[in-house]
Amino acid sequence: INSFCSIHLILEQINMEEETVVIQTKLGQLRGLVKHSVLNDKTYYAFLGIPFGKPPLGDLRFKAPQPYGDWEGIRDALKDGNDPKQPGLMSLYSQSFESSGSEDCLYLNIYMNELPRINEEKKPVLVSIPSGGFLCWSGSSTKCGVDNFMNGDVVVVSFNYRLGAFGFLSLENDEAPGNAGLKDQTLALKWVHDNIDSFGGDPNNVT
């Protein structure tokens, strides 16, 4: 590796149905998926379940998120990270309140229709922040409709943040200062600014 800006592409065949690609980023190497749009069969690339924050468990529960940092070797980015902890879909209309998801949820996904190359012009970046009233939903690849954007000259990012009490409980003290979910969003956007150029995105053109 000449520098962290160097892009190393390794096409691999996992099986007859799934193809992958490896790129070099500032934080380490990532193995992502080669996908085909359900709208027009156009090829695009998906890097799923990239951690941007340390798992907010134990002493980090209800606190501001901490950056995840880098990793060694090739990290698989082949499937979504955990959805945030949230009520089950039907429990919003019943008394069961069965929950789904995990507290370990600070992951993001990145999609682009071209692999990044050195000295090429960087593309605009579109960030999708999940709605759901700070109570439900996620940045999962099944929920952001990325196929609709892969004809455009854009890099798409979606991410998770803590929901409900895990994200917004405030006791106005050091144990639960409040707005952890908004702080997760801020950390995710900072991660995008610092790292999206490794994916061909322009850190100064983020919507």
Secondary structure, DSSP 8 states (H G I E B T S, - for coil): ---TT----EEEESSSS-EEEEEEETTEEEEEEEEE-TTT--EEEEEEEEE-B----GGGTTS---B----SSEEE--S----B-EE-GGGGGSS---EESBS---EEEEEESS---TT---EEEEEE---STTTS----TTTS-GGGGTTSS-EEEEE----HHHHH---SSSS--S-HHHHHHHHHHHHHHHHGGGGTEEEEEE-
